[in-house]
Amino acid sequence: MSLSYRARVAALLEDSPLTSEAVITDVRHLLSHGEEALAFDTMCSWIYEDALPITRQYHASLVAMADEMDTPHSVQRLDELLID
């Protein structure tokens, strides 16, 4: 995966509703080792597991990234967390 993916996943992480420092550290660790798809999936999984509310705009960014990375499973069910 390209550096562009790394930077974009890092930006999504910064904008994410995640608050757990352990999860944020894990995602950053994966990114630093070139595991962009796994980092993205981990971030999305924790957003869902912790039932963290997300905006439509943020959701659209996640879906676009998932489409580009060919990981549509990463964002399944995140629409359940949308806030207006």
N, C-alpha and C positions, 0 to 999 in steps of 0.2 A: 504494500500500500504506500501511497505517496506521503510526503511531508505535509502536503496540503490536507490530507485526511487527519493527520496528527494534530495540526494546528486547529482544524475545525472541530474535532472532537474535544480538544482542550477548551476551546471557546464555549462549546455547548456545556461542558462540565462547569465552567465558571458561571454560566447563566442558569445552571440547574438549581432545583430546589433542595438538592442534597445538603444535609447538614452534618452527617457523620464523617468526622475526620478520617476514620479508618477506611471508609468506603472511598472517599475522595483520594486518599493516599494510594489505595489499591488501583484505582483507575489511572492515576498519574504514573504509577509504577509500570502498569501494562503499556501505557503510551510510550514511556521511555525505553521500553524493550521492543518497540515496533509492533506491538499487538493491538493495533487500532480497532479492528473489528471486535475483539474480545473486550477491550476497554469500553467501547460503545455499548455492547450488549450488557456488560456489567452495570454500567451507569443506568441504562434503561430498566434493567431488572430491579435495581434497588429503588428507583423512582416508583415502580409499580408495587413492589413488596411493601414499601413504607407508605403507600397510598398518598403520595405527595401531590398536591394539586399543581397543575400546569396550565399555562395560558394556551389559547388556540395558536398564537404565533409561535410559541416555543414548541408545541406539538408539531406544527407544520415543519419547523426546522428539523426536528427529529425524524419525521417521516421522509423528508427530502434526503437527509443523510443516509438513512436506512436504505432507501431506493438506490442511491448512488453506490453504496457499499455492498449492495445485493444481500442485505441482511434484514428482510422484511419482518422476520420473526421477532426481532429486537423491539419493535414498537407495537406489536400486537397487544391490544387491550389497554394501551395508554390513553385511548380516547375516553375511557371510563373516568379519568382523573381530570378532565377539562373543567376549568372554571370560566365564567364569563367575564 
